[in-house]
Structure formats: structure tokens, C-alpha cells
Amino acid sequence: MSRSIIRADIAEAIYQNIGLSRNESAEIVATILDEISKSLEKGEKVKISSFGSFSVNAKNERVGRNPKTGQEVPITPRRVMTFRPSHILRDLVNKSS
Amino acid sequence: MTKSELIAILAEKNPDFYHRDIERIVNCFFDTISDALARGDRVELRGFGAFSVRHREARRGRNPRTGESVDVESKNVPFFKMGKGMRERLNK
């Protein structure tokens, strides 16, 4: 069974490898995610070399359907975030198959 | 924003850290995610989103330029799903 890695695991890795305190490590993990989020909120693209890029796309309003009842419902226009993995990350994930 | 811009922002917010350590922290952050995905593990960052690995079956594809059939091997691909917190931040 594969498990889930969460924020605390990343903070632990930073604590182990860089030698910040546990508190500082947890804090910087939160700051990294917040700064990426802020940039995306502004509509910017976030490019992390050798990892991938995050971008925000605007979706127009469209007609959706409740799959259970078949009833038509309007889907309001919205912004979504997408991630495009780098080739390095793609290769890394594919090698382990 | 690029990785080096992210590093610059973090350096400004943490004047007591060496710039080189901030670089190592940011690399450690993304390497930890990449390594987990390479093992096939899922990475769940509450409020931001979740990374996982999806399997794609082998299929008969087509070269869109020539229309020629090509065999595409099965593969694993990184997948990201935006989290609820992020969806709210982008749509307020």
C-alpha cells in the first residue's frame, strides 16, 4: 500500500536535510505554498525548473447536467489551476513502473 | 514566477537565513514531492492540491501530422488535482 506524503513530511525532510528547527521547517513549507498560491491568484504562471509549471486558466460558463437526474444546470465561469509536469518529472515517475 | 523568483521572495522574508540555504530548502521541497511520486506515493498538500501517479494503458495512437498509426506504450504520468482552498482563492 502506498501512503500519502503531507506537509509535515516535507517539513521533516527540510528539518533533516537543511538543519532548520522543526518549527522553521513547517513555517517555510507553508510560506512556499502561500507564495505560489499568491502568484497564481494574480494569474501568473509559476515555473519550477526540473519540476513543472502551474498555470491558471479561465473557464467560460457552460451547461452541465446532473448525472443522477439528467437535469441541466449552468456551470458558472471559473478559474482553474493546472499543473504541467516537466520532462524530468515525467521520466522519474515512468521509470518506476 | 520562476523558482529563482520564489527563492528571492523567501530570502527577503527570512533575512536571517543564508541565500544558499533558501535554495536548498526550495530544492528539498520539490525533490521530496518528486521522490514520493517516483515511488508511486501520493502527495497531499491540504488547501493547495494533491499530486498522484496515474497509469495510462498502452494504446494505438496516431501521428496527427501524417495520420499514421503508432503504438503508444503504457506509462505512468504525474497528475495534479487542485485543492478546495486553492479553488476558493482563485474564484473569490
N, CA and C atoms of all chains as a GROMACS GRO file, in nm:
protein
  567
    1MET      N    1   0.084  -0.119   0.000
    1MET     CA    2   0.000   0.000   0.000
    1MET      C    3   0.088   0.124   0.000
    2SER      N    4   0.064   0.213  -0.095
    2SER     CA    5   0.142   0.337  -0.094
    2SER      C    6   0.072   0.436  -0.001
    3ARG      N    7   0.150   0.520   0.062
    3ARG     CA    8   0.091   0.613   0.158
    3ARG      C    9   0.092   0.755   0.102
    4SER      N   10   0.033   0.844   0.176
    4SER     CA   11   0.030   0.983   0.133
    4SER      C   12   0.138   1.064   0.203
    5ILE      N   13   0.206   1.146   0.124
    5ILE     CA   14   0.302   1.240   0.180
    5ILE      C   15   0.225   1.369   0.208
    6ILE      N   16   0.244   1.427   0.324
    6ILE     CA   17   0.173   1.552   0.356
    6ILE      C   18   0.275   1.661   0.392
    7ARG      N   19   0.223   1.782   0.416
    7ARG     CA   20   0.310   1.895   0.450
    7ARG      C   21   0.414   1.861   0.556
    8ALA      N   22   0.369   1.790   0.662
    8ALA     CA   23   0.457   1.757   0.773
    8ALA      C   24   0.576   1.673   0.728
    9ASP      N   25   0.556   1.587   0.625
    9ASP     CA   26   0.666   1.504   0.575
    9ASP      C   27   0.768   1.590   0.502
   10ILE      N   28   0.722   1.691   0.430
   10ILE     CA   29   0.814   1.780   0.360
   10ILE      C   30   0.892   1.863   0.462
   11ALA      N   31   0.820   1.910   0.566
   11ALA     CA   32   0.886   1.986   0.672
   11ALA      C   33   0.992   1.899   0.740
   12GLU      N   34   0.960   1.771   0.762
   12GLU     CA   35   1.055   1.679   0.824
   12GLU      C   36   1.180   1.662   0.737
   13ALA      N   37   1.160   1.653   0.605
   13ALA     CA   38   1.274   1.639   0.513
   13ALA      C   39   1.363   1.763   0.519
   14ILE      N   40   1.302   1.880   0.530
   14ILE     CA   41   1.379   2.004   0.539
   14ILE      C   42   1.454   2.009   0.672
   15TYR      N   43   1.386   1.969   0.778
   15TYR     CA   44   1.447   1.963   0.911
   15TYR      C   45   1.569   1.869   0.910
   16GLN      N   46   1.553   1.752   0.847
   16GLN     CA   47   1.661   1.652   0.842
   16GLN      C   48   1.779   1.698   0.755
   17ASN      N   49   1.746   1.755   0.638
   17ASN     CA   50   1.850   1.784   0.539
   17ASN      C   51   1.915   1.920   0.553
   18ILE      N   52   1.840   2.019   0.595
   18ILE     CA   53   1.894   2.156   0.595
   18ILE      C   54   1.934   2.198   0.736
   19GLY      N   55   1.869   2.140   0.835
   19GLY     CA   56   1.906   2.176   0.970
   19GLY      C   57   1.835   2.299   1.025
   20LEU      N   58   1.716   2.330   0.972
   20LEU     CA   59   1.633   2.431   1.036
   20LEU      C   60   1.566   2.363   1.154
   21SER      N   61   1.505   2.441   1.243
   21SER     CA   62   1.429   2.378   1.350
   21SER      C   63   1.301   2.320   1.290
   22ARG      N   64   1.232   2.236   1.366
   22ARG     CA   65   1.108   2.178   1.316
   22ARG      C   66   1.004   2.288   1.287
   23ASN      N   67   0.999   2.387   1.377
   23ASN     CA   68   0.904   2.497   1.359
   23ASN      C   69   0.934   2.578   1.234
   24GLU      N   70   1.060   2.613   1.217
   24GLU     CA   71   1.100   2.691   1.100
   24GLU      C   72   1.071   2.614   0.971
   25SER      N   73   1.095   2.482   0.976
   25SER     CA   74   1.072   2.399   0.858
   25SER      C   75   0.923   2.399   0.820
   26ALA      N   76   0.837   2.382   0.921
   26ALA     CA   77   0.693   2.379   0.895
   26ALA      C   78   0.649   2.514   0.841
   27GLU      N   79   0.707   2.620   0.899
   27GLU     CA   80   0.669   2.755   0.857
   27GLU      C   81   0.709   2.783   0.713
   28ILE      N   82   0.828   2.740   0.674
   28ILE     CA   83   0.873   2.772   0.539
   28ILE      C   84   0.796   2.690   0.435
   29VAL      N   85   0.754   2.570   0.472
   29VAL     CA   86   0.670   2.490   0.380
   29VAL      C   87   0.540   2.566   0.354
   30ALA      N   88   0.480   2.621   0.461
   30ALA     CA   89   0.356   2.697   0.446
   30ALA      C   90   0.380   2.821   0.360
   31THR      N   91   0.495   2.887   0.383
   31THR     CA   92   0.524   3.009   0.307
   31THR      C   93   0.544   2.979   0.158
   32ILE      N   94   0.613   2.871   0.128
   32ILE     CA   95   0.636   2.833  -0.013
   32ILE      C   96   0.500   2.815  -0.082
   33LEU      N   97   0.411   2.737  -0.019
   33LEU     CA   98   0.280   2.712  -0.081
   33LEU      C   99   0.199   2.841  -0.094
   34ASP      N  100   0.212   2.927   0.008
   34ASP     CA  101   0.136   3.052   0.004
   34ASP      C  102   0.187   3.146  -0.105
   35GLU      N  103   0.318   3.152  -0.122
   35GLU     CA  104   0.374   3.240  -0.225
   35GLU      C  105   0.338   3.190  -0.365
   36ILE      N  106   0.339   3.058  -0.383
   36ILE     CA  107   0.298   3.003  -0.513
   36ILE      C  108   0.150   3.036  -0.537
   37SER      N  109   0.068   3.017  -0.434
   37SER     CA  110  -0.075   3.045  -0.446
   37SER      C  111  -0.101   3.192  -0.479
   38LYS      N  112  -0.027   3.282  -0.412
   38LYS     CA  113  -0.045   3.426  -0.435
   38LYS      C  114  -0.014   3.462  -0.579
   39SER      N  115   0.094   3.405  -0.630
   39SER     CA  116   0.133   3.432  -0.767
   39SER      C  117   0.026   3.383  -0.865
   40LEU      N  118  -0.028   3.263  -0.838
   40LEU     CA  119  -0.133   3.207  -0.923
   40LEU      C  120  -0.261   3.291  -0.916
   41GLU      N  121  -0.291   3.339  -0.795
   41GLU     CA  122  -0.410   3.424  -0.777
   41GLU      C  123  -0.403   3.546  -0.867
   42LYS      N  124  -0.280   3.599  -0.883
   42LYS     CA  125  -0.262   3.716  -0.970
   42LYS      C  126  -0.273   3.677  -1.117
   43GLY      N  127  -0.287   3.547  -1.143
   43GLY     CA  128  -0.299   3.500  -1.281
   43GLY      C  129  -0.165   3.469  -1.345
   44GLU      N  130  -0.058   3.474  -1.264
   44GLU     CA  131   0.074   3.444  -1.318
   44GLU      C  132   0.094   3.294  -1.335
   45LYS      N  133   0.190   3.260  -1.417
   45LYS     CA  134   0.229   3.121  -1.433
   45LYS      C  135   0.346   3.097  -1.338
   46VAL      N  136   0.350   2.983  -1.273
   46VAL     CA  137   0.461   2.953  -1.182
   46VAL      C  138   0.544   2.840  -1.241
   47LYS      N  139   0.669   2.875  -1.276
   47LYS     CA  140   0.754   2.776  -1.342
   47LYS      C  141   0.866   2.730  -1.250
   48ILE      N  142   0.865   2.602  -1.216
   48ILE     CA  143   0.968   2.547  -1.129
   48ILE      C  144   1.053   2.454  -1.216
   49SER      N  145   1.172   2.499  -1.251
   49SER     CA  146   1.254   2.421  -1.343
   49SER      C  147   1.281   2.282  -1.287
   50SER      N  148   1.281   2.184  -1.373
   50SER     CA  149   1.301   2.041  -1.345
   50SER      C  150   1.185   1.978  -1.267
   51PHE      N  151   1.086   2.058  -1.227
   51PHE     CA  152   0.967   2.001  -1.161
   51PHE      C  153   0.845   2.012  -1.251
   52GLY      N  154   0.809   2.136  -1.286
   52GLY     CA  155   0.694   2.155  -1.373
   52GLY      C  156   0.640   2.296  -1.358
   53SER      N  157   0.528   2.324  -1.424
   53SER     CA  158   0.472   2.458  -1.412
   53SER      C  159   0.323   2.452  -1.379
   54PHE      N  160   0.283   2.551  -1.299
   54PHE     CA  161   0.143   2.566  -1.260
   54PHE      C  162   0.088   2.686  -1.336
   55SER      N  163  -0.033   2.672  -1.388
   55SER     CA  164  -0.094   2.788  -1.451
   55SER      C  165  -0.242   2.792  -1.419
   56VAL      N  166  -0.299   2.910  -1.440
   56VAL     CA  167  -0.440   2.932  -1.411
   56VAL      C  168  -0.513   2.955  -1.542
   57ASN      N  169  -0.621   2.884  -1.563
   57ASN     CA  170  -0.700   2.901  -1.684
   57ASN      C  171  -0.841   2.945  -1.650
   58ALA      N  172  -0.894   3.036  -1.730
   58ALA     CA  173  -1.032   3.080  -1.711
   58ALA      C  174  -1.124   2.990  -1.791
   59LYS      N  175  -1.231   2.946  -1.726
   59LYS     CA  176  -1.329   2.862  -1.796
   59LYS      C  177  -1.456   2.943  -1.816
   60ASN      N  178  -1.514   2.935  -1.934
   60ASN     CA  179  -1.640   3.004  -1.962
   60ASN      C  180  -1.757   2.930  -1.900
   61GLU      N  181  -1.869   3.000  -1.891
   61GLU     CA  182  -1.989   2.934  -1.843
   61GLU      C  183  -2.032   2.828  -1.945
   62ARG      N  184  -2.080   2.716  -1.896
   62ARG     CA  185  -2.131   2.614  -1.988
   62ARG      C  186  -2.247   2.541  -1.921
   63VAL      N  187  -2.319   2.464  -2.000
   63VAL     CA  188  -2.432   2.391  -1.945
   63VAL      C  189  -2.385   2.253  -1.901
   64GLY      N  190  -2.408   2.223  -1.776
   64GLY     CA  191  -2.375   2.090  -1.726
   64GLY      C  192  -2.503   2.014  -1.700
   65ARG      N  193  -2.488   1.891  -1.657
   65ARG     CA  194  -2.604   1.808  -1.632
   65ARG      C  195  -2.582   1.733  -1.501
   66ASN      N  196  -2.680   1.728  -1.418
   66ASN     CA  197  -2.673   1.645  -1.300
   66ASN      C  198  -2.679   1.500  -1.348
   67PRO      N  199  -2.570   1.424  -1.329
   67PRO     CA  200  -2.565   1.289  -1.386
   67PRO      C  201  -2.672   1.197  -1.327
   68LYS      N  202  -2.718   1.229  -1.209
   68LYS     CA  203  -2.816   1.143  -1.144
   68LYS      C  204  -2.957   1.169  -1.198
   69THR      N  205  -2.992   1.298  -1.213
   69THR     CA  206  -3.128   1.331  -1.252
   69THR      C  207  -3.140   1.369  -1.399
   70GLY      N  208  -3.027   1.398  -1.464
   70GLY     CA  209  -3.031   1.439  -1.604
   70GLY      C  210  -3.072   1.584  -1.621
   71GLN      N  211  -3.090   1.652  -1.508
   71GLN     CA  212  -3.134   1.790  -1.513
   71GLN      C  213  -3.019   1.883  -1.556
   72GLU      N  214  -3.050   1.979  -1.642
   72GLU     CA  215  -2.948   2.074  -1.687
   72GLU      C  216  -2.924   2.180  -1.582
   73VAL      N  217  -2.797   2.205  -1.551
   73VAL     CA  218  -2.762   2.312  -1.458
   73VAL      C  219  -2.650   2.395  -1.518
   74PRO      N  220  -2.657   2.528  -1.505
   74PRO     CA  221  -2.548   2.610  -1.560
   74PRO      C  222  -2.424   2.598  -1.473
   75ILE      N  223  -2.307   2.582  -1.535
   75ILE     CA  224  -2.180   2.581  -1.462
   75ILE      C  225  -2.121   2.721  -1.478
   76THR      N  226  -2.108   2.789  -1.366
   76THR     CA  227  -2.064   2.929  -1.370
   76THR      C  228  -1.920   2.940  -1.420
   77PRO      N  229  -1.884   3.056  -1.480
   77PRO     CA  230  -1.746   3.074  -1.524
   77PRO      C  231  -1.652   3.068  -1.403
   78ARG      N  232  -1.536   3.009  -1.418
   78ARG     CA  233  -1.446   2.994  -1.304
   78ARG      C  234  -1.302   2.986  -1.348
   79ARG      N  235  -1.213   2.996  -1.252
   79ARG     CA  236  -1.071   2.981  -1.282
   79ARG      C  237  -1.021   2.849  -1.224
   80VAL      N  238  -0.947   2.777  -1.302
   80VAL     CA  239  -0.890   2.651  -1.254
   80VAL      C  240  -0.739   2.654  -1.265
   81MET      N  241  -0.674   2.573  -1.184
   81MET     CA  242  -0.529   2.568  -1.183
   81MET      C  243  -0.487   2.434  -1.242
   82THR      N  244  -0.391   2.439  -1.332
   82THR     CA  245  -0.343   2.313  -1.388
   82THR      C  246  -0.193   2.300  -1.365
   83PHE      N  247  -0.146   2.178  -1.364
   83PHE     CA  248  -0.004   2.151  -1.345
   83PHE      C  249   0.046   2.075  -1.466
   84ARG      N  250   0.155   2.124  -1.523
   84ARG     CA  251   0.218   2.054  -1.634
   84ARG      C  252   0.354   2.005  -1.587
   85PRO      N  253   0.368   1.873  -1.569
   85PRO     CA  254   0.496   1.822  -1.517
   85PRO      C  255   0.608   1.839  -1.619
   86SER      N  256   0.729   1.862  -1.570
   86SER     CA  257   0.845   1.873  -1.658
   86SER      C  258   0.879   1.734  -1.712
   87HIS      N  259   0.961   1.732  -1.816
   87HIS     CA  260   1.003   1.602  -1.870
   87HIS      C  261   1.083   1.522  -1.769
   88ILE      N  262   1.159   1.594  -1.686
   88ILE     CA  263   1.238   1.526  -1.583
   88ILE      C  264   1.146   1.451  -1.486
   89LEU      N  265   1.039   1.519  -1.443
   89LEU     CA  266   0.944   1.456  -1.350
   89LEU      C  267   0.869   1.341  -1.418
   90ARG      N  268   0.831   1.361  -1.544
   90ARG     CA  269   0.763   1.255  -1.619
   90ARG      C  270   0.851   1.129  -1.626
   91ASP      N  271   0.978   1.151  -1.657
   91ASP     CA  272   1.071   1.038  -1.669
   91ASP      C  273   1.089   0.968  -1.535
   92LEU      N  274   1.099   1.047  -1.431
   92LEU     CA  275   1.119   0.994  -1.296
   92LEU      C  276   1.002   0.904  -1.255
   93VAL      N  277   0.881   0.947  -1.286
   93VAL     CA  278   0.760   0.874  -1.249
   93VAL      C  279   0.742   0.750  -1.336
   94ASN      N  280   0.789   0.760  -1.458
   94ASN     CA  281   0.769   0.650  -1.551
   94ASN      C  282   0.869   0.536  -1.531
   95LYS      N  283   0.988   0.573  -1.485
   95LYS     CA  284   1.094   0.473  -1.465
   95LYS      C  285   1.055   0.369  -1.362
   96SER      N  286   0.975   0.414  -1.262
   96SER     CA  287   0.944   0.326  -1.150
   96SER      C  288   0.835   0.225  -1.183
   97SER      N  289   0.781   0.229  -1.306
   97SER     CA  290   0.668   0.142  -1.339
   97SER      C  291   0.706  -0.004  -1.341
   98MET      N  292   0.601   3.355  -1.214
   98MET     CA  293   0.707   3.342  -1.114
   98MET      C  294   0.791   3.217  -1.146
   99THR      N  295   0.919   3.234  -1.135
   99THR     CA  296   1.009   3.120  -1.157
   99THR      C  297   1.064   3.073  -1.022
  100LYS      N  298   1.136   2.961  -1.024
  100LYS     CA  299   1.193   2.910  -0.900
  100LYS      C  300   1.288   3.012  -0.838
  101SER      N  301   1.368   3.077  -0.921
  101SER     CA  302   1.462   3.174  -0.863
  101SER      C  303   1.390   3.296  -0.806
  102GLU      N  304   1.276   3.332  -0.865
  102GLU     CA  305   1.198   3.443  -0.808
  102GLU      C  306   1.137   3.402  -0.674
  103LEU      N  307   1.092   3.277  -0.668
  103LEU     CA  308   1.038   3.224  -0.541
  103LEU      C  309   1.147   3.227  -0.433
  104ILE      N  310   1.267   3.186  -0.471
  104ILE     CA  311   1.379   3.186  -0.376
  104ILE      C  312   1.408   3.329  -0.328
  105ALA      N  313   1.403   3.424  -0.421
  105ALA     CA  314   1.428   3.565  -0.385
  105ALA      C  315   1.324   3.617  -0.286
  106ILE      N  316   1.197   3.581  -0.308
  106ILE     CA  317   1.089   3.626  -0.217
  106ILE      C  318   1.112   3.567  -0.078
  107LEU      N  319   1.144   3.437  -0.074
  107LEU     CA  320   1.166   3.370   0.056
  107LEU      C  321   1.287   3.428   0.128
  108ALA      N  322   1.390   3.463   0.051
  108ALA     CA  323   1.512   3.520   0.110
  108ALA      C  324   1.479   3.655   0.175
  109GLU      N  325   1.394   3.731   0.109
  109GLU     CA  326   1.355   3.862   0.161
  109GLU      C  327   1.276   3.848   0.290
  110LYS      N  328   1.191   3.743   0.295
  110LYS     CA  329   1.109   3.720   0.414
  110LYS      C  330   1.187   3.658   0.529
  111ASN      N  331   1.301   3.598   0.498
  111ASN     CA  332   1.382   3.532   0.601
  111ASN      C  333   1.525   3.584   0.597
  112PRO      N  334   1.544   3.710   0.637
  112PRO     CA  335   1.676   3.773   0.623
  112PRO      C  336   1.784   3.704   0.707
  113ASP      N  337   1.742   3.625   0.806
  113ASP     CA  338   1.840   3.557   0.891
  113ASP      C  339   1.891   3.425   0.832
  114PHE      N  340   1.836   3.385   0.719
  114PHE     CA  341   1.884   3.261   0.654
  114PHE      C  342   1.983   3.294   0.544
  115TYR      N  343   2.079   3.206   0.523
  115TYR     CA  344   2.169   3.221   0.408
  115TYR      C  345   2.091   3.197   0.280
  116HIS      N  346   2.123   3.274   0.178
  116HIS     CA  347   2.055   3.260   0.050
  116HIS      C  348   2.071   3.116  -0.001
  117ARG      N  349   2.189   3.063   0.017
  117ARG     CA  350   2.218   2.927  -0.031
  117ARG      C  351   2.131   2.824   0.042
  118ASP      N  352   2.098   2.850   0.170
  118ASP     CA  353   2.011   2.758   0.243
  118ASP      C  354   1.867   2.764   0.190
  119ILE      N  355   1.823   2.886   0.156
  119ILE     CA  356   1.688   2.900   0.098
  119ILE      C  357   1.680   2.819  -0.031
  120GLU      N  358   1.784   2.827  -0.110
  120GLU     CA  359   1.789   2.750  -0.234
  120GLU      C  360   1.777   2.601  -0.205
  121ARG      N  361   1.852   2.556  -0.105
  121ARG     CA  362   1.848   2.414  -0.069
  121ARG      C  363   1.710   2.374  -0.016
  122ILE      N  364   1.647   2.465   0.059
  122ILE     CA  365   1.513   2.437   0.113
  122ILE      C  366   1.412   2.418  -0.001
  123VAL      N  367   1.416   2.513  -0.097
  123VAL     CA  368   1.321   2.506  -0.208
  123VAL      C  369   1.345   2.379  -0.291
  124ASN      N  370   1.472   2.346  -0.314
  124ASN     CA  371   1.501   2.222  -0.388
  124ASN      C  372   1.455   2.100  -0.310
  125CYS      N  373   1.477   2.101  -0.179
  125CYS     CA  374   1.436   1.990  -0.094
  125CYS      C  375   1.284   1.974  -0.099
  126PHE      N  376   1.213   2.086  -0.099
  126PHE     CA  377   1.066   2.085  -0.106
  126PHE      C  378   1.019   2.011  -0.231
  127PHE      N  379   1.071   2.053  -0.347
  127PHE     CA  380   1.024   1.990  -0.472
  127PHE      C  381   1.082   1.849  -0.492
  128ASP      N  382   1.204   1.826  -0.443
  128ASP     CA  383   1.261   1.691  -0.454
  128ASP      C  384   1.182   1.590  -0.371
  129THR      N  385   1.135   1.634  -0.254
  129THR     CA  386   1.058   1.544  -0.169
  129THR      C  387   0.930   1.499  -0.241
  130ILE      N  388   0.867   1.595  -0.310
  130ILE     CA  389   0.746   1.562  -0.386
  130ILE      C  390   0.781   1.468  -0.503
  131SER      N  391   0.886   1.504  -0.578
  131SER     CA  392   0.927   1.422  -0.693
  131SER      C  393   0.962   1.280  -0.651
  132ASP      N  394   1.038   1.267  -0.542
  132ASP     CA  395   1.080   1.134  -0.494
  132ASP      C  396   0.959   1.050  -0.454
  133ALA      N  397   0.862   1.115  -0.388
  133ALA     CA  398   0.741   1.042  -0.347
  133ALA      C  399   0.668   0.991  -0.471
  134LEU      N  400   0.655   1.077  -0.572
  134LEU     CA  401   0.586   1.036  -0.695
  134LEU      C  402   0.662   0.926  -0.767
  135ALA      N  403   0.794   0.933  -0.763
  135ALA     CA  404   0.876   0.830  -0.827
  135ALA      C  405   0.854   0.694  -0.761
  136ARG      N  406   0.822   0.696  -0.630
  136ARG     CA  407   0.791   0.571  -0.559
  136ARG      C  408   0.647   0.528  -0.581
  137GLY      N  409   0.568   0.616  -0.643
  137GLY     CA  410   0.427   0.586  -0.666
  137GLY      C  411   0.338   0.635  -0.553
  138ASP      N  412   0.397   0.711  -0.459
  138ASP     CA  413   0.318   0.764  -0.347
  138ASP      C  414   0.240   0.887  -0.392
  139ARG      N  415   0.139   0.918  -0.314
  139ARG     CA  416   0.056   1.035  -0.338
  139ARG      C  417   0.106   1.148  -0.248
  140VAL      N  418   0.096   1.271  -0.293
  140VAL     CA  419   0.137   1.386  -0.212
  140VAL      C  420   0.017   1.478  -0.196
  141GLU      N  421  -0.026   1.494  -0.071
  141GLU     CA  422  -0.145   1.572  -0.046
  141GLU      C  423  -0.112   1.698   0.030
  142LEU      N  424  -0.128   1.812  -0.035
  142LEU     CA  425  -0.098   1.939   0.030
  142LEU      C  426  -0.230   2.012   0.053
  143ARG      N  427  -0.283   1.992   0.172
  143ARG     CA  428  -0.415   2.044   0.208
  143ARG      C  429  -0.426   2.192   0.175
  144GLY      N  430  -0.532   2.228   0.105
  144GLY     CA  431  -0.553   2.369   0.070
  144GLY      C  432  -0.491   2.408  -0.062
  145PHE      N  433  -0.396   2.326  -0.110
  145PHE     CA  434  -0.328   2.359  -0.235
  145PHE      C  435  -0.369   2.261  -0.345
  146GLY      N  436  -0.345   2.134  -0.318
  146GLY     CA  437  -0.382   2.032  -0.415
  146GLY      C  438  -0.310   1.902  -0.386
  147ALA      N  439  -0.333   1.803  -0.470
  147ALA     CA  440  -0.272   1.672  -0.448
  147ALA      C  441  -0.206   1.622  -0.576
  148PHE      N  442  -0.086   1.568  -0.559
  148PHE     CA  443  -0.014   1.506  -0.670
  148PHE      C  444  -0.029   1.356  -0.658
  149SER      N  445  -0.049   1.290  -0.770
  149SER     CA  446  -0.054   1.144  -0.767
  149SER      C  447   0.001   1.092  -0.899
  150VAL      N  448   0.013   0.960  -0.908
  150VAL     CA  449   0.063   0.899  -1.030
  150VAL      C  450  -0.051   0.821  -1.094
  151ARG      N  451  -0.076   0.846  -1.220
  151ARG     CA  452  -0.182   0.774  -1.290
  151ARG      C  453  -0.122   0.684  -1.396
  152HIS      N  454  -0.181   0.566  -1.407
  152HIS     CA  455  -0.134   0.472  -1.507
  152HIS      C  456  -0.211   0.492  -1.637
  153ARG      N  457  -0.138   0.495  -1.747
  153ARG     CA  458  -0.204   0.504  -1.878
  153ARG      C  459  -0.177   0.375  -1.954
  154GLU      N  460  -0.284   0.311  -1.998
  154GLU     CA  461  -0.269   0.185  -2.072
  154GLU      C  462  -0.206   0.209  -2.209
  155ALA      N  463  -0.146   0.105  -2.261
  155ALA     CA  464  -0.092   0.112  -2.397
  155ALA      C  465  -0.209   0.137  -2.492
  156ARG      N  466  -0.186   0.212  -2.597
  156ARG     CA  467  -0.294   0.237  -2.692
  156ARG      C  468  -0.236   0.256  -2.832
  157ARG      N  469  -0.324   0.245  -2.928
  157ARG     CA  470  -0.285   0.271  -3.066
  157ARG      C  471  -0.310   0.418  -3.091
  158GLY      N  472  -0.204   0.494  -3.109
  158GLY     CA  473  -0.221   0.637  -3.132
  158GLY      C  474  -0.202   0.670  -3.278
  159ARG      N  475  -0.210   0.798  -3.308
  159ARG     CA  476  -0.194   0.841  -3.445
  159ARG      C  477  -0.103   0.961  -3.451
  160ASN      N  478  -0.015   0.962  -3.547
  160ASN     CA  479   0.065   1.081  -3.570
  160ASN      C  480  -0.029   1.186  -3.630
  161PRO      N  481  -0.055   1.294  -3.556
  161PRO     CA  482  -0.156   1.389  -3.602
  161PRO      C  483  -0.116   1.456  -3.735
  162ARG      N  484   0.012   1.458  -3.764
  162ARG     CA  485   0.054   1.524  -3.887
  162ARG      C  486   0.033   1.434  -4.009
  163THR      N  487   0.070   1.305  -3.995
  163THR     CA  488   0.064   1.216  -4.111
  163THR      C  489  -0.057   1.123  -4.108
  164GLY      N  490  -0.122   1.112  -3.990
  164GLY     CA  491  -0.236   1.021  -3.981
  164GLY      C  492  -0.194   0.877  -3.964
  165GLU      N  493  -0.063   0.855  -3.958
  165GLU     CA  494  -0.009   0.720  -3.946
  165GLU      C  495  -0.035   0.662  -3.806
  166SER      N  496  -0.064   0.534  -3.796
  166SER     CA  497  -0.084   0.468  -3.666
  166SER      C  498   0.050   0.445  -3.598
  167VAL      N  499   0.053   0.471  -3.468
  167VAL     CA  500   0.173   0.439  -3.390
  167VAL      C  501   0.131   0.373  -3.260
  168ASP      N  502   0.211   0.280  -3.210
  168ASP     CA  503   0.180   0.217  -3.083
  168ASP      C  504   0.236   0.301  -2.970
  169VAL      N  505   0.152   0.334  -2.876
  169VAL     CA  506   0.197   0.410  -2.759
  169VAL      C  507   0.203   0.312  -2.642
  170GLU      N  508   0.320   0.300  -2.580
  170GLU     CA  509   0.336   0.206  -2.469
  170GLU      C  510   0.262   0.254  -2.344
  171SER      N  511   0.231   0.161  -2.254
  171SER     CA  512   0.168   0.200  -2.128
  171SER      C  513   0.269   0.280  -2.047
  172LYS      N  514   0.221   0.373  -1.969
  172LYS     CA  515   0.312   0.456  -1.891
  172LYS      C  516   0.245   0.510  -1.767
  173ASN      N  517   0.329   0.560  -1.675
  173ASN     CA  518   0.280   0.628  -1.557
  173ASN      C  519   0.302   0.777  -1.575
  174VAL      N  520   0.202   0.855  -1.542
  174VAL     CA  521   0.218   1.000  -1.556
  174VAL      C  522   0.184   1.073  -1.426
  175PRO      N  523   0.256   1.183  -1.398
  175PRO     CA  524   0.223   1.263  -1.280
  175PRO      C  525   0.089   1.331  -1.303
  176PHE      N  526   0.008   1.339  -1.198
  176PHE     CA  527  -0.123   1.401  -1.209
  176PHE      C  528  -0.143   1.496  -1.092
  177PHE      N  529  -0.205   1.610  -1.118
  177PHE     CA  530  -0.230   1.707  -1.011
  177PHE      C  531  -0.377   1.745  -1.007
  178LYS      N  532  -0.433   1.745  -0.887
  178LYS     CA  533  -0.571   1.792  -0.873
  178LYS      C  534  -0.572   1.909  -0.775
  179MET      N  535  -0.625   2.021  -0.821
  179MET     CA  536  -0.634   2.141  -0.739
  179MET      C  537  -0.716   2.115  -0.613
  180GLY      N  538  -0.673   2.172  -0.501
  180GLY     CA  539  -0.746   2.156  -0.375
  180GLY      C  540  -0.858   2.257  -0.359
  181LYS      N  541  -0.941   2.232  -0.260
  181LYS     CA  542  -1.058   2.316  -0.239
  181LYS      C  543  -1.018   2.459  -0.200
  182GLY      N  544  -0.919   2.471  -0.114
  182GLY     CA  545  -0.874   2.603  -0.070
  182GLY      C  546  -0.826   2.687  -0.188
  183MET      N  547  -0.753   2.622  -0.277
  183MET     CA  548  -0.699   2.691  -0.395
  183MET      C  549  -0.813   2.733  -0.487
  184ARG      N  550  -0.912   2.643  -0.504
  184ARG     CA  551  -1.025   2.674  -0.589
  184ARG      C  552  -1.097   2.798  -0.537
  185GLU      N  553  -1.110   2.805  -0.404
  185GLU     CA  554  -1.176   2.922  -0.344
  185GLU      C  555  -1.093   3.048  -0.362
  186ARG      N  556  -0.962   3.036  -0.346
  186ARG     CA  557  -0.875   3.153  -0.362
  186ARG      C  558  -0.881   3.208  -0.503
  187LEU      N  559  -0.893   3.119  -0.600
  187LEU     CA  560  -0.894   3.162  -0.741
  187LEU      C  561  -1.029   3.218  -0.784
  188ASN      N  562  -1.134   3.187  -0.706
  188ASN     CA  563  -1.268   3.224  -0.750
  188ASN      C  564  -1.344   3.311  -0.651
  189LYS      N  565  -1.273   3.394  -0.579
  189LYS     CA  566  -1.346   3.479  -0.483
  189LYS      C  567  -1.370   3.617  -0.543
   0.00000   0.00000   0.00000
